[in-house]
Amino acid sequence: MKNYSSLLKAIYGLRKKGYSDNFNMNQKLIQHSKENLIVSHDVFVVNKYYREGESPGTKNQSFIYTISSEKYNLKGLLVNPYSIYSESMNNEMAEIETGLFI
């Protein structure tokens, strides 16, 4: 797994690799940022993930997931900021965080 020195460099590098769509988490669903598409996370595969802010003592981190869906012919990024102040998420979305459904 390639290490990126910043969140922006990771996004730029992954865009160059074809991960051009943007996704957001919405409860148990994944939402495409431009198209009117909101679907369950189980139609997506997490190809890889990267964690930015891994330094010891870092309170804020971001996880960048490269995800794809053969069903919808989509390939893009899901960026999830995480901090000690973040809202807790449900168990199904935690599977995305840990990569348990890969």
N, C-alpha and C positions, 0 to 999 in steps of 0.2 A: 504494500500500500504506500503510495507516494505521500510524503509529508509536505504540507504547504505552510508557509510562514505566517499567513493571515487568512482570514475568512474571504476577503476579496480576491486574493490570489487563487484560492481554492475554487471559488465560483468561476473565475475567468478561465482557469485551466480545465475545469470540467465542462464548461461551455464549448471549448475547443474540441473536446472529445465527443461532442454531439448531445450532451444533456441540455437541451435548449428550452424545455418547458419548465414552468415554475409551478410548484404545488404548495398548498397550505394544509395544515391539519385542522379539522373541524370536528371535534368530538370523536366519533368512531369513523369518520369519513375523511377522504382526501379530496380536496377541491383544486381544480385547475384554475390558475389565476386569471386566465383570459377567456377561455371557453366556458360555456355554461355546463360544466361537468362536475358532478359531485358523486363519488362512488365509494364503496366500501374498500378498506385497505387490502382486502384479500385478493383483489384483481391486480395488485402490484407486486413486484419482486424488488427487494432491496439488493442492488448489485454490489454496492460497497458503501461504507460510511466513513466519514472523517470527523475527528473531533478537534476543534480549535480551542485554544485556551487550556492546554493540558498542564501548564506549569503548576508546581506545587503551591497550594494556597490560593489558587485562582478561584474566585467565587462565581464568575460568569464564564460560561462555556457555550459554544454552539456546536450542534451536530449537523453535518451536511450529509444527506442521504442521496445517493444516485439511485433513482427508482425507474422502473419501466413497466409497461403493461402491453403484452402482446395483443390482448383483446381490443384495446383502444389505440394501438400503434403509437404509444407515447413514451417518451424518454426524457427525464428531467431531474430537477433538484427539489428536495424538500429540506428547508433549513429550519431547524428547531433550536431557538435560543434556550439555554437552561441556566438557571441561577438558583440560589437558595430561596429566592422569592417567587419562583415560577409556580404556576398552578399545578396541582397534581393532575395526572391524566388517568383515564380508565385503563383496565388491564389489557384490553385489546390493542390500544395504542402503545402501551408499554412494550408490547411484543415488537413493534417497529423499533423502539429505542434500543432494545437488547439484541435485535436481529434474530429472535427466536423463530420467526416464521420464514426465514430465508430458505 
